[in-house]
């Protein structure tokens, strides 16, 4: 569902406002294993990945996602 909603949001063009989307997931191996199957598609689509670590810190992929904005 997160992938669908991100794709939907990227298709919205409203008053020239640019929309940026990301998906936040727990930073654990089961989630990374599942996402690795479609990770290149997600990143090429301009959707950022936010890996939330146990302590609450976040790792962003690609690293340049926020700098591109």
N, C-alpha and C positions, 0 to 999 in steps of 0.2 A: 504494500500500500504506500509506503514512503516513496518508493521509486515512481509510482504512478503520480502521486501528488506533486513531486518535484518536477516531473516532466510537464504536468499540467500547468504549473506555475510558470515554467520557462516559456510556455506558449502564450502567456498573457502579455499583451502590449497595451498599456493604459497610459494615455497622456504623455507618452515618451518616457515613462519611468522604466528603468531597467530593473529587472528582478533577478536576484541571485538565490540559488537553492543549495541546500546541503542536507545530508542525512547523518544523524547522530546514532552511533551504535556503541554498545559496550566493547571495550578493547580486550577481547578474549579470543582464543583460538577457534572455537566453534563459529563465531560470527565472521572472523577473517576467512575461514575455510569456505564458507558459503559465499561471501562477497567476492572472493578471488575469481570465481567463475565469470562474473560480469563486471569486475572492477574497471577494466579498460573502457568498456562501454559507458559506464557512469562518469568516469573522468573526462572522456572525450565529449560527453554531452554537456560538460560545464557544471556538473553537479559536484559539490565538495563533499568529502567524507570527514566526519568528525568522530574520532575514536576517543571515547570517554574512558579514562583509566579509573581504577578502583578508588584512588584518592580524590577524584574529581577533576584532575587536570585533563586537558584535551590536546590530542595530536591531530593536526589537520592535513589532509591530502587533497590535492597537491599542496606542498608547502607554500606555493605562490598564490593559493586561492584567494586569500584576503588582500594580497598586494595587487591583484589584478583589478580590484574594485576601485 
